[in-house]
Amino acid sequence: MTGIDHTGGTTMASDDTTLRILSTSDVAGIDITLSDVVSVVEQAYLTLAEGKSDNPRKLTVKPEDGHSVAYAMLGRDGVRGVVAVKTSYKYGLHEDRDKQHYYTTLTLYDDETGLPVAMLDCGRVGALRTPAVSALLARELAVPDARSALVIGTGTQGRLALPFLLTTLPDLERLMLFGTHPDGIQAVREQLHTYFPDRELEIVTDLRAAAGDADIVLATAGPNTPASVESDWLKPAALSVLIGYGIAASTLHRADRVIATSAAQMRVTGVDMADENGELREVHAEFPDVLAGRAEGRTDAGQRIFAYNSGLVVTDIALGHRFAQLAIAQGLGTAVPLWK
């Protein structure tokens, strides 16, 4: 059975016993533009703000020694008519990057037909979704004449940060990167030149000076990074966006305004940004409401803003469903009689 979803694409629902599996290589082979990703993610936020989607708080499991972390997220996209479950497991958090293990999957169900759609490796979805969200945060919250950006970290989230920023803020002129892994630095350079071959990357070693020059600071580094940008290093009207690590708690506690993709998730996953009393700042507005015009983002050009970018499963659902649409159009994936 083939259905038509609410966005005009074809779903992958087939029957009540079969699940189509999209492997890492299947997903990697799908062509999608950065602007398409930004559009899908933005629409997912708007749908949530309009009350048409559900995004419950994620469940977290982490042992006392912190060697691993696991998340489970359930959600529903009311416009696409899709329910999904995402799981995420990372092992070896205290090890070097090449010794860590990370597995994440997304299972989609058609909420119009009641049939399974697909299960896919969610690695590429997350690798695209997160920098797209950061780019939307920058578009909405950065000072209006922003011309410079600093990315801290060269891992998965750092490598596409600048191409996505240039997609939403094409007038950026100075593109800075602070990283400690030569291979990662090269990967960031290659990704930038793939999407914007005429733009140059500036590798910085004086983090304090670079932070003082940046209108936008994106902290995407891993937990072992030596980087820790303090609030007083930043320009008065700077936007700092926390995705991973690389900025100190002072950037949150001394900000003029705090915006989060989800205040509830920030209280769960942002505990490392707590003050000496174990407290986090209150969030002034949630980003889906800012995008929808229901709440204010930047209210003054001189404000220093802190933005917390935590993944919302509705964005994974929307982007994962978009990948599923493109995959079925190309005949990708393997049908498994899972419930037969």
C-alpha contacts under 8 A as a table, 3 or more apart, distances in Angstrom:
res1	aa1	res2	aa2	distance
1	M	13	A	6.48
1	M	14	S	4.77
1	M	15	D	6.46
2	T	10	T	7.04
2	T	11	T	6.43
2	T	12	M	6.72
2	T	13	A	6.08
2	T	14	S	6.31
3	G	10	T	6.07
3	G	11	T	5.57
3	G	12	M	7.71
3	G	13	A	7.00
3	G	113	T	7.77
4	I	8	G	6.23
4	I	9	G	5.82
4	I	10	T	4.89
4	I	11	T	6.01
5	D	8	G	5.61
5	D	9	G	5.63
5	D	10	T	6.21
5	D	11	T	6.24
5	D	80	R	5.88
5	D	81	G	6.81
6	H	9	G	7.51
6	H	79	V	5.95
6	H	80	R	5.00
6	H	81	G	6.78
7	T	79	V	7.51
7	T	80	R	6.20
9	G	325	Q	6.27
10	T	325	Q	5.80
10	T	328	I	7.62
10	T	329	A	7.85
11	T	110	D	7.77
11	T	117	V	6.71
11	T	324	A	7.28
11	T	325	Q	5.93
11	T	328	I	7.59
12	M	20	R	7.56
12	M	116	P	7.88
12	M	117	V	4.81
12	M	118	A	6.65
12	M	324	A	6.85
12	M	325	Q	7.04
12	M	328	I	6.23
13	A	109	Y	7.74
13	A	110	D	6.74
13	A	115	L	5.57
13	A	116	P	5.46
13	A	117	V	4.30
13	A	118	A	7.49
14	S	18	T	6.85
14	S	19	L	7.93
14	S	115	L	7.01
14	S	116	P	7.36
14	S	117	V	7.31
15	D	18	T	5.83
15	D	115	L	6.16
15	D	116	P	7.35
16	D	115	L	5.63
16	D	116	P	6.79
16	D	339	W	7.58
17	T	337	P	5.56
17	T	338	L	6.04
17	T	339	W	4.55
17	T	340	K	5.31
18	T	116	P	7.47
18	T	335	A	6.20
18	T	336	V	5.40
18	T	337	P	4.26
18	T	338	L	5.63
18	T	339	W	6.60
18	T	340	K	7.51
19	L	116	P	6.13
19	L	117	V	6.70
19	L	118	A	5.71
19	L	119	M	7.03
19	L	335	A	5.62
19	L	336	V	5.25
19	L	337	P	6.39
19	L	338	L	6.25
20	R	117	V	6.79
20	R	118	A	4.69
20	R	119	M	6.29
20	R	333	G	6.09
20	R	334	T	5.35
20	R	335	A	4.20
20	R	336	V	6.01
21	I	118	A	5.80
21	I	119	M	4.98
21	I	120	L	5.82
21	I	333	G	5.37
21	I	334	T	5.14
21	I	335	A	6.22
21	I	336	V	7.06
22	L	25	S	7.94
22	L	26	D	5.53
22	L	27	V	6.39
22	L	118	A	7.12
22	L	119	M	6.17
22	L	120	L	4.52
22	L	121	D	6.58
22	L	332	L	7.16
22	L	333	G	4.63
22	L	334	T	6.72
23	S	26	D	5.01
23	S	27	V	6.30
23	S	120	L	6.03
23	S	121	D	5.76
23	S	333	G	6.94
24	T	27	V	5.33
24	T	28	A	6.03
24	T	120	L	7.59
24	T	121	D	5.52
24	T	123	G	7.74
25	S	28	A	4.91
25	S	29	G	6.17
26	D	29	G	5.42
26	D	30	I	7.03
26	D	327	A	7.64
26	D	332	L	6.22
26	D	333	G	6.36
27	V	30	I	5.55
27	V	120	L	7.61
27	V	121	D	7.36
27	V	124	R	7.19
27	V	323	F	7.16
27	V	327	A	7.58
28	A	124	R	7.16
30	I	323	F	7.26
30	I	326	L	6.90
30	I	327	A	6.81
32	I	36	D	6.57
32	I	37	V	7.19
33	T	36	D	5.12
33	T	37	V	6.46
34	L	37	V	5.10
34	L	38	V	6.27
34	L	132	A	7.89
34	L	163	P	7.99
34	L	164	F	6.58
34	L	167	T	7.07
35	S	38	V	5.05
35	S	39	S	6.10
35	S	167	T	6.64
36	D	39	S	5.10
36	D	40	V	6.20
37	V	40	V	5.20
37	V	41	V	6.17
37	V	128	L	7.14
37	V	129	R	7.10
37	V	132	A	6.87
37	V	319	L	7.02
38	V	41	V	5.22
38	V	42	E	5.99
38	V	129	R	7.87
38	V	132	A	5.38
38	V	133	V	7.46
38	V	136	L	7.52
39	S	42	E	5.15
39	S	43	Q	6.12
40	V	43	Q	5.22
40	V	44	A	6.30
40	V	315	T	7.77
40	V	318	A	6.43
40	V	319	L	6.19
40	V	322	R	7.83
41	V	44	A	5.09
41	V	45	Y	6.48
41	V	129	R	6.85
41	V	132	A	7.19
41	V	133	V	7.10
41	V	315	T	5.38
41	V	318	A	6.92
41	V	319	L	6.77
42	E	45	Y	5.21
42	E	46	L	6.30
42	E	133	V	7.91
42	E	136	L	7.63
42	E	291	L	7.89
43	Q	46	L	5.01
43	Q	47	T	6.03
44	A	47	T	5.14
44	A	48	L	6.26
44	A	77	D	7.44
44	A	314	V	6.14
44	A	315	T	5.51
44	A	318	A	6.19
45	Y	48	L	5.09
45	Y	49	A	6.18
45	Y	287	F	8.00
45	Y	288	P	4.92
45	Y	291	L	7.47
45	Y	314	V	7.59
45	Y	315	T	7.12
46	L	49	A	5.01
46	L	50	E	6.17
46	L	288	P	6.06
46	L	289	D	7.71
46	L	291	L	6.75
46	L	292	A	5.74
47	T	50	E	5.16
47	T	51	G	6.57
47	T	52	K	5.47
47	T	53	S	6.08
47	T	77	D	7.53
47	T	78	G	7.40
47	T	79	V	6.96
48	L	51	G	5.22
48	L	52	K	5.70
48	L	53	S	4.79
48	L	54	D	6.82
48	L	55	N	7.76
48	L	77	D	7.87
48	L	288	P	6.89
48	L	314	V	7.67
49	A	52	K	7.58
49	A	288	P	5.38
49	A	289	D	5.53
49	A	292	A	6.49
50	E	53	S	7.85
50	E	292	A	7.88
51	G	54	D	7.56
52	K	77	D	7.04
52	K	78	G	4.92
52	K	79	V	6.81
53	S	75	G	7.52
53	S	76	R	5.40
53	S	77	D	4.71
53	S	78	G	4.83
53	S	79	V	7.58
53	S	314	V	7.40
54	D	75	G	5.35
54	D	76	R	5.07
54	D	77	D	6.79
54	D	78	G	7.83
54	D	314	V	7.44
55	N	74	L	6.92
55	N	75	G	4.90
55	N	76	R	6.86
55	N	312	L	6.93
55	N	313	V	6.44
55	N	314	V	6.20
56	P	73	M	7.43
56	P	74	L	6.65
56	P	75	G	6.60
57	R	73	M	7.29
57	R	264	A	6.76
57	R	265	Q	6.39
58	K	71	Y	6.51
58	K	72	A	5.81
58	K	73	M	4.89
58	K	74	L	7.51
58	K	265	Q	7.28
59	L	71	Y	5.49
59	L	72	A	5.19
59	L	73	M	6.59
60	T	69	V	7.24
60	T	70	A	5.75
60	T	71	Y	4.67
60	T	72	A	6.76
61	V	69	V	5.83
61	V	70	A	5.14
61	V	71	Y	6.48
62	K	66	G	6.10
62	K	67	H	7.84
62	K	68	S	6.02
62	K	69	V	4.59
62	K	70	A	6.48
63	P	66	G	5.30
63	P	67	H	6.83
63	P	68	S	6.68
63	P	69	V	7.33
66	G	69	V	7.09
66	G	93	L	7.04
66	G	94	H	7.82
67	H	91	Y	6.19
67	H	92	G	5.18
67	H	93	L	5.20
67	H	94	H	6.22
68	S	89	Y	7.40
68	S	90	K	5.51
68	S	91	Y	4.33
68	S	92	G	5.84
68	S	93	L	5.86
69	V	89	Y	5.91
69	V	90	K	5.47
69	V	91	Y	6.74
70	A	87	T	7.48
70	A	88	S	5.48
70	A	89	Y	4.29
70	A	90	K	6.38
71	Y	87	T	5.76
71	Y	88	S	5.06
71	Y	89	Y	6.50
72	A	85	V	7.31
72	A	86	K	5.88
72	A	87	T	4.66
72	A	88	S	6.52
73	M	85	V	5.71
73	M	86	K	5.10
73	M	87	T	6.41
73	M	313	V	6.26
74	L	83	V	7.73
74	L	84	A	5.94
74	L	85	V	4.55
74	L	86	K	6.43
74	L	313	V	6.87
75	G	83	V	5.90
75	G	84	A	5.65
75	G	85	V	6.62
75	G	313	V	6.10
75	G	314	V	6.02
75	G	317	I	7.56
76	R	81	G	7.41
76	R	82	V	5.74
76	R	83	V	4.32
76	R	84	A	6.34
76	R	314	V	6.61
76	R	317	I	7.54
77	D	80	R	5.54
77	D	81	G	5.70
77	D	82	V	5.30
77	D	83	V	6.43
77	D	314	V	6.23
77	D	317	I	6.96
77	D	318	A	7.02
78	G	81	G	4.93
78	G	82	V	6.83
79	V	82	V	7.99
80	R	318	A	7.44
81	G	110	D	6.21
81	G	111	D	5.10
81	G	112	E	6.05
82	V	108	L	6.58
82	V	109	Y	5.65
82	V	110	D	4.88
82	V	111	D	5.12
82	V	112	E	7.77
82	V	317	I	7.44
82	V	321	H	7.92
83	V	108	L	5.92
83	V	109	Y	5.16
83	V	110	D	6.51
83	V	111	D	6.08
83	V	317	I	7.65
84	A	106	L	6.74
84	A	107	T	5.38
84	A	108	L	4.44
84	A	109	Y	6.00
84	A	317	I	6.30
85	V	106	L	5.78
85	V	107	T	5.36
85	V	108	L	6.87
86	K	104	T	7.18
86	K	105	T	5.67
86	K	106	L	4.42
86	K	107	T	6.48
86	K	313	V	7.22
87	T	104	T	5.44
87	T	105	T	5.50
87	T	106	L	6.67
88	S	102	Y	7.56
88	S	103	Y	5.91
88	S	104	T	4.26
88	S	105	T	6.76
89	Y	102	Y	5.75
89	Y	103	Y	5.31
89	Y	104	T	6.25
90	K	93	L	7.13
90	K	100	Q	7.22
90	K	101	H	5.64
90	K	102	Y	4.36
90	K	103	Y	6.48
91	Y	100	Q	5.66
91	Y	101	H	5.03
91	Y	102	Y	6.37
92	G	95	E	5.23
92	G	99	K	6.73
92	G	100	Q	4.71
92	G	101	H	6.58
93	L	96	D	8.00
93	L	100	Q	6.53
93	L	223	P	7.85
94	H	224	N	7.56
95	E	98	D	7.96
95	E	99	K	5.92
95	E	100	Q	6.29
96	D	99	K	5.51
96	D	100	Q	6.73
97	R	100	Q	5.38
103	Y	121	D	7.96
103	Y	123	G	7.58
104	T	121	D	6.15
104	T	122	C	5.33
104	T	123	G	6.14
105	T	119	M	6.87
105	T	120	L	5.68
105	T	121	D	4.69
105	T	122	C	4.76
105	T	123	G	7.56
106	L	119	M	5.57
106	L	120	L	5.45
106	L	121	D	6.53
106	L	122	C	5.70
106	L	316	D	7.92
106	L	317	I	7.73
106	L	320	G	7.35
107	T	117	V	7.67
107	T	118	A	5.86
107	T	119	M	4.23
107	T	120	L	6.59
108	L	116	P	6.26
108	L	117	V	5.23
108	L	118	A	5.34
108	L	119	M	6.25
108	L	317	I	7.46
108	L	321	H	7.38
109	Y	114	G	6.77
109	Y	115	L	5.85
109	Y	116	P	4.26
109	Y	117	V	4.98
109	Y	118	A	7.21
110	D	113	T	5.68
110	D	114	G	5.37
110	D	115	L	5.35
110	D	116	P	5.97
110	D	117	V	5.99
111	D	114	G	5.11
111	D	115	L	7.39
117	V	324	A	7.97
118	A	324	A	7.04
120	L	320	G	7.80
121	D	124	R	7.48
122	C	125	V	5.09
122	C	126	G	6.21
122	C	320	G	7.44
123	G	126	G	5.37
123	G	127	A	6.14
124	R	127	A	4.83
124	R	128	L	6.14
125	V	128	L	5.37
125	V	129	R	5.84
125	V	316	D	6.47
125	V	319	L	6.46
125	V	320	G	6.25
126	G	129	R	4.96
126	G	130	T	5.93
126	G	316	D	6.93
127	A	130	T	6.13
127	A	131	P	7.17
127	A	156	T	6.13
127	A	157	Q	6.00
127	A	160	L	7.90
128	L	131	P	5.94
128	L	132	A	6.22
128	L	160	L	7.48
129	R	132	A	5.13
129	R	133	V	6.25
129	R	315	T	6.97
129	R	316	D	6.99
129	R	319	L	7.38
130	T	133	V	5.16
130	T	134	S	6.38
130	T	157	Q	6.87
130	T	243	I	7.90
130	T	309	N	7.60
130	T	311	G	6.81
131	P	134	S	4.87
131	P	135	A	6.10
131	P	157	Q	6.27
131	P	158	G	7.82
131	P	160	L	6.41
131	P	161	A	5.08
131	P	164	F	6.25
131	P	165	L	7.90
132	A	135	A	5.03
132	A	136	L	6.29
132	A	161	A	7.78
132	A	164	F	5.82
132	A	165	L	7.82
133	V	136	L	5.03
133	V	137	L	6.13
133	V	309	N	7.22
134	S	137	L	4.97
134	S	138	A	6.13
134	S	161	A	7.60
134	S	165	L	7.58
134	S	218	L	7.78
134	S	241	V	7.10
134	S	309	N	6.80
135	A	138	A	5.02
135	A	139	R	6.12
135	A	161	A	7.57
135	A	164	F	5.68
135	A	165	L	4.70
135	A	167	T	7.67
135	A	168	T	6.04
135	A	169	L	7.78
136	L	139	R	4.97
136	L	140	E	6.22
136	L	168	T	6.78
137	L	140	E	5.31
137	L	141	L	5.73
137	L	142	A	7.64
137	L	241	V	7.99
137	L	287	F	7.65
137	L	307	A	7.45
138	A	141	L	5.23
138	A	142	A	5.02
138	A	165	L	7.36
138	A	168	T	7.95
138	A	169	L	7.81
138	A	216	I	7.21
138	A	239	L	7.47
139	R	142	A	6.19
139	R	168	T	5.98
139	R	169	L	6.27
140	E	291	L	7.57
140	E	297	G	7.01
140	E	298	R	7.67
141	L	239	L	6.94
141	L	297	G	5.98
141	L	298	R	5.41
141	L	305	I	7.47
142	A	146	A	6.42
142	A	215	D	7.08
142	A	216	I	6.67
142	A	238	A	7.02
142	A	239	L	5.52
142	A	298	R	7.68
143	V	146	A	5.37
143	V	215	D	7.10
143	V	237	A	6.47
143	V	238	A	7.07
143	V	239	L	7.52
143	V	301	A	5.84
143	V	302	G	7.69
144	P	301	A	7.29
146	A	171	D	7.86
146	A	172	L	6.63
146	A	215	D	5.58
146	A	216	I	7.51
147	R	171	D	6.43
147	R	172	L	4.23
147	R	173	E	5.21
147	R	174	R	6.38
147	R	215	D	6.69
148	S	172	L	5.69
148	S	173	E	5.89
148	S	174	R	4.56
148	S	175	L	6.04
148	S	176	M	7.70
148	S	213	D	7.28
148	S	214	A	5.04
148	S	215	D	5.29
148	S	216	I	6.49
149	A	172	L	7.37
149	A	174	R	6.39
149	A	175	L	5.32
149	A	176	M	6.04
149	A	214	A	5.13
149	A	215	D	5.84
149	A	216	I	4.61
149	A	217	V	5.87
149	A	218	L	7.70
150	L	175	L	6.31
150	L	176	M	4.58
150	L	177	L	5.62
150	L	178	F	7.44
150	L	210	A	7.08
150	L	211	A	6.84
150	L	214	A	5.87
150	L	216	I	6.20
150	L	217	V	4.81
150	L	218	L	6.21
151	V	158	G	6.69
151	V	161	A	7.24
151	V	162	L	7.58
151	V	176	M	6.24
151	V	177	L	4.89
151	V	178	F	6.33
151	V	217	V	6.01
151	V	218	L	4.82
151	V	219	A	6.21
151	V	220	T	7.06
152	I	158	G	7.12
152	I	177	L	6.01
152	I	178	F	4.91
152	I	179	G	6.24
152	I	217	V	7.57
152	I	218	L	6.10
152	I	219	A	4.90
152	I	220	T	5.64
152	I	221	A	5.82
152	I	227	A	7.58
152	I	246	G	6.19
153	G	157	Q	7.93
153	G	158	G	5.46
153	G	177	L	7.51
153	G	178	F	6.23
153	G	179	G	5.06
153	G	180	T	7.67
153	G	219	A	6.78
153	G	220	T	5.12
153	G	221	A	3.88
153	G	222	G	7.10
153	G	225	T	7.82
153	G	246	G	7.55
154	T	157	Q	7.29
154	T	158	G	4.66
154	T	159	R	5.73
154	T	178	F	7.91
154	T	179	G	5.78
154	T	180	T	7.89
154	T	181	H	7.14
154	T	184	G	4.77
154	T	185	I	5.83
154	T	187	A	7.61
154	T	188	V	6.42
154	T	220	T	7.52
154	T	221	A	6.68
155	G	158	G	5.23
155	G	159	R	6.21
155	G	184	G	6.26
155	G	220	T	7.45
155	G	221	A	6.64
155	G	222	G	7.44
156	T	159	R	5.67
156	T	160	L	7.57
157	Q	160	L	6.31
157	Q	161	A	6.41
157	Q	220	T	5.88
157	Q	221	A	7.98
158	G	161	A	5.13
158	G	162	L	7.78
158	G	188	V	7.02
158	G	220	T	5.56
158	G	221	A	7.27
159	R	162	L	7.40
159	R	184	G	7.65
159	R	187	A	6.43
159	R	188	V	4.42
159	R	189	R	7.98
159	R	191	Q	6.43
159	R	192	L	7.98
160	L	163	P	5.49
160	L	164	F	6.27
160	L	188	V	7.02
160	L	191	Q	6.45
160	L	192	L	7.34
161	A	164	F	5.44
161	A	165	L	6.16
162	L	165	L	4.89
162	L	166	L	6.13
162	L	175	L	7.38
162	L	192	L	6.64
163	P	166	L	5.20
163	P	167	T	6.28
163	P	191	Q	7.37
163	P	192	L	5.65
163	P	195	Y	6.33
163	P	196	F	7.00
164	F	167	T	4.90
164	F	168	T	6.64
165	L	168	T	5.47
165	L	169	L	5.67
165	L	170	P	7.53
166	L	169	L	4.81
166	L	170	P	4.53
166	L	171	D	7.43
166	L	172	L	6.67
167	T	170	P	5.91
169	L	172	L	6.03
172	L	175	L	7.43
174	R	201	L	7.89
174	R	202	E	7.63
175	L	200	E	7.14
175	L	201	L	5.50
175	L	202	E	6.01
176	M	201	L	6.10
176	M	202	E	4.72
176	M	203	I	5.88
176	M	204	V	6.47
176	M	210	A	7.50
177	L	185	I	7.95
177	L	201	L	7.19
177	L	202	E	6.20
177	L	203	I	5.01
177	L	204	V	5.91
178	F	203	I	6.16
178	F	204	V	5.39
178	F	205	T	6.45
178	F	207	L	6.95
179	G	182	P	7.75
179	G	184	G	7.47
179	G	185	I	6.31
179	G	203	I	7.97
180	T	184	G	7.95
180	T	185	I	7.70
180	T	225	T	8.00
181	H	184	G	5.18
181	H	185	I	6.21
182	P	185	I	5.08
182	P	186	Q	6.24
183	D	186	Q	5.14
183	D	187	A	6.17
184	G	187	A	4.94
184	G	188	V	6.24
185	I	188	V	5.18
185	I	189	R	6.31
186	Q	189	R	5.04
186	Q	190	E	6.15
187	A	190	E	5.04
187	A	191	Q	6.17
188	V	191	Q	5.24
188	V	192	L	6.23
189	R	192	L	5.25
189	R	193	H	6.28
189	R	201	L	6.52
190	E	193	H	5.18
190	E	194	T	6.05
191	Q	194	T	5.01
191	Q	195	Y	6.52
192	L	195	Y	5.57
192	L	196	F	5.58
192	L	197	P	6.88
192	L	199	R	7.36
192	L	201	L	7.80
193	H	196	F	4.94
193	H	197	P	3.98
193	H	198	D	7.06
193	H	199	R	6.86
193	H	200	E	7.91
194	T	197	P	5.89
196	F	199	R	5.67
204	V	207	L	6.70
204	V	210	A	6.78
206	D	209	A	5.54
206	D	210	A	6.26
207	L	210	A	5.09
207	L	211	A	6.00
207	L	227	A	7.57
207	L	229	V	7.48
208	R	211	A	5.19
208	R	212	G	6.22
208	R	229	V	6.91
208	R	233	W	5.94
209	A	212	G	5.09
209	A	213	D	6.47
209	A	233	W	7.70
210	A	213	D	5.15
210	A	214	A	6.31
211	A	214	A	5.23
211	A	217	V	6.93
211	A	229	V	7.17
211	A	233	W	6.14
211	A	234	L	5.61
211	A	235	K	7.60
212	G	233	W	5.40
212	G	234	L	4.77
212	G	235	K	5.35
213	D	234	L	7.67
213	D	235	K	6.84
214	A	217	V	6.35
214	A	234	L	7.48
214	A	235	K	7.03
214	A	238	A	7.01
215	D	235	K	6.91
215	D	237	A	7.16
215	D	238	A	4.75
215	D	239	L	6.26
216	I	238	A	5.83
216	I	239	L	4.87
216	I	240	S	5.90
216	I	241	V	7.70
217	V	238	A	7.56
217	V	239	L	6.26
217	V	240	S	4.67
217	V	241	V	6.13
218	L	240	S	6.04
218	L	241	V	4.89
218	L	242	L	6.26
218	L	243	I	7.26
219	A	240	S	7.60
219	A	241	V	6.16
219	A	242	L	5.05
219	A	243	I	5.76
219	A	244	G	5.98
219	A	245	Y	5.54
219	A	246	G	4.90
219	A	247	I	6.16
220	T	242	L	6.87
220	T	243	I	5.12
220	T	244	G	4.58
220	T	245	Y	5.76
220	T	246	G	6.77
221	A	225	T	6.17
221	A	243	I	7.99
221	A	244	G	5.46
221	A	245	Y	4.84
221	A	246	G	5.74
222	G	225	T	5.76
222	G	244	G	6.06
222	G	245	Y	5.66
222	G	246	G	7.86
223	P	244	G	7.35
223	P	245	Y	5.84
225	T	245	Y	7.12
225	T	246	G	6.62
226	P	246	G	7.54
227	A	245	Y	7.86
227	A	246	G	4.79
227	A	247	I	6.88
228	S	245	Y	7.79
228	S	246	G	4.73
228	S	247	I	4.42
228	S	248	A	5.05
229	V	233	W	6.70
229	V	246	G	6.36
229	V	247	I	4.32
229	V	248	A	5.44
229	V	251	T	7.74
230	E	233	W	5.47
230	E	234	L	7.29
230	E	247	I	6.41
230	E	248	A	5.24
230	E	249	A	7.58
230	E	250	S	5.87
230	E	251	T	6.02
231	S	234	L	5.63
231	S	248	A	7.36
231	S	250	S	5.24
231	S	251	T	4.36
231	S	252	L	7.90
231	S	254	R	6.62
231	S	255	A	7.73
232	D	235	K	7.89
234	L	238	A	6.20
235	K	238	A	5.10
235	K	304	R	7.72
236	P	302	G	6.40
236	P	303	Q	6.76
236	P	304	R	5.68
237	A	301	A	6.71
237	A	302	G	4.66
237	A	303	Q	4.82
237	A	304	R	4.40
237	A	305	I	7.26
238	A	303	Q	7.41
238	A	304	R	5.06
238	A	305	I	6.44
239	L	304	R	6.02
239	L	305	I	4.83
239	L	306	F	5.99
239	L	307	A	7.38
240	S	251	T	7.32
240	S	305	I	6.35
240	S	306	F	5.01
240	S	307	A	6.18
241	V	306	F	6.03
241	V	307	A	4.69
241	V	308	Y	5.88
241	V	309	N	6.76
242	L	245	Y	6.79
242	L	246	G	7.86
242	L	247	I	7.22
242	L	306	F	7.77
242	L	307	A	6.33
242	L	308	Y	5.11
242	L	309	N	5.90
243	I	308	Y	6.72
243	I	309	N	5.21
243	I	310	S	6.66
247	I	251	T	6.83
248	A	251	T	5.89
248	A	252	L	7.82
248	A	273	M	7.24
249	A	252	L	5.45
249	A	253	H	6.43
249	A	272	D	7.72
249	A	273	M	4.59
249	A	274	A	6.64
249	A	275	D	6.98
250	S	253	H	4.95
250	S	254	R	5.63
250	S	255	A	7.91
251	T	254	R	5.67
251	T	255	A	5.91
251	T	306	F	6.55
252	L	255	A	5.38
252	L	258	V	7.12
252	L	273	M	7.37
252	L	281	R	7.00
252	L	306	F	5.64
253	H	275	D	7.64
253	H	280	L	7.62
253	H	281	R	6.10
255	A	258	V	6.65
255	A	303	Q	7.85
255	A	304	R	5.38
255	A	305	I	5.44
255	A	306	F	5.88
256	D	303	Q	5.65
256	D	304	R	5.27
256	D	305	I	5.87
256	D	306	F	7.93
257	R	283	V	7.87
257	R	284	H	6.41
257	R	298	R	7.56
257	R	303	Q	7.10
257	R	304	R	6.74
257	R	305	I	4.96
257	R	306	F	6.40
258	V	281	R	7.71
258	V	282	E	7.39
258	V	283	V	5.15
258	V	284	H	5.39
258	V	285	A	7.03
258	V	305	I	5.97
258	V	306	F	4.96
258	V	307	A	5.90
258	V	308	Y	7.91
259	I	283	V	5.77
259	I	284	H	5.94
259	I	285	A	5.18
259	I	286	E	5.65
259	I	287	F	6.31
259	I	297	G	7.13
259	I	305	I	7.57
259	I	306	F	6.34
259	I	307	A	4.73
259	I	308	Y	6.39
260	A	263	A	5.65
260	A	266	M	7.05
260	A	283	V	6.56
260	A	285	A	6.72
260	A	286	E	4.99
260	A	287	F	5.79
260	A	307	A	5.50
260	A	308	Y	4.57
260	A	309	N	6.32
260	A	310	S	7.70
261	T	286	E	5.36
261	T	287	F	4.78
261	T	288	P	6.68
261	T	307	A	7.91
261	T	308	Y	6.33
261	T	309	N	5.65
261	T	310	S	6.13
261	T	311	G	7.66
261	T	312	L	7.48
262	S	265	Q	5.31
262	S	266	M	6.20
262	S	286	E	5.85
262	S	287	F	7.36
262	S	310	S	6.97
262	S	312	L	7.57
263	A	266	M	5.05
263	A	267	R	6.38
263	A	283	V	6.24
263	A	286	E	6.62
264	A	267	R	5.29
264	A	268	V	6.66
265	Q	268	V	5.03
265	Q	269	T	5.94
265	Q	270	G	7.58
265	Q	310	S	6.85
266	M	269	T	5.33
266	M	270	G	4.82
266	M	271	V	7.64
266	M	308	Y	7.03
266	M	310	S	7.03
267	R	270	G	5.68
267	R	271	V	6.44
267	R	280	L	7.32
268	V	271	V	6.42
269	T	272	D	7.83
270	G	273	M	5.67
270	G	274	A	7.46
271	V	274	A	5.36
271	V	278	G	7.75
271	V	280	L	7.37
273	M	280	L	6.83
274	A	277	N	7.40
274	A	278	G	4.93
274	A	279	E	4.89
274	A	280	L	4.80
274	A	281	R	7.96
275	D	278	G	5.18
275	D	279	E	5.34
275	D	280	L	6.51
276	E	279	E	7.38
283	V	286	E	7.24
285	A	289	D	7.20
285	A	290	V	7.05
285	A	295	A	6.24
285	A	296	E	7.00
285	A	297	G	7.02
286	E	289	D	5.68
286	E	290	V	6.52
286	E	295	A	7.67
287	F	290	V	4.83
287	F	291	L	6.19
287	F	297	G	7.79
288	P	291	L	5.22
288	P	292	A	6.24
289	D	292	A	5.00
289	D	293	G	6.09
289	D	294	R	4.87
289	D	295	A	5.27
290	V	293	G	5.16
290	V	294	R	5.86
290	V	295	A	4.71
290	V	296	E	5.56
290	V	297	G	5.72
291	L	294	R	7.63
292	A	295	A	7.67
293	G	296	E	7.01
296	E	299	T	6.49
298	R	301	A	7.13
298	R	303	Q	7.08
298	R	305	I	7.46
299	T	303	Q	7.55
300	D	303	Q	5.56
311	G	315	T	7.57
312	L	315	T	5.74
312	L	316	D	7.03
313	V	316	D	4.94
313	V	317	I	6.07
314	V	317	I	4.94
314	V	318	A	6.17
315	T	318	A	5.17
315	T	319	L	6.09
316	D	319	L	5.24
316	D	320	G	5.60
317	I	320	G	5.08
317	I	321	H	5.87
318	A	321	H	5.16
318	A	322	R	6.21
319	L	322	R	4.91
319	L	323	F	6.28
320	G	323	F	5.06
320	G	324	A	6.20
321	H	324	A	4.86
321	H	325	Q	6.19
322	R	325	Q	5.11
322	R	326	L	6.37
323	F	326	L	5.10
323	F	327	A	5.98
324	A	327	A	4.93
324	A	328	I	6.18
325	Q	328	I	5.45
325	Q	329	A	6.37
326	L	329	A	5.15
326	L	330	Q	6.46
327	A	330	Q	5.13
327	A	331	G	6.08
327	A	332	L	5.08
327	A	333	G	7.22
328	I	331	G	4.85
328	I	332	L	5.91
328	I	333	G	7.80
329	A	332	L	7.82
337	P	340	K	5.42
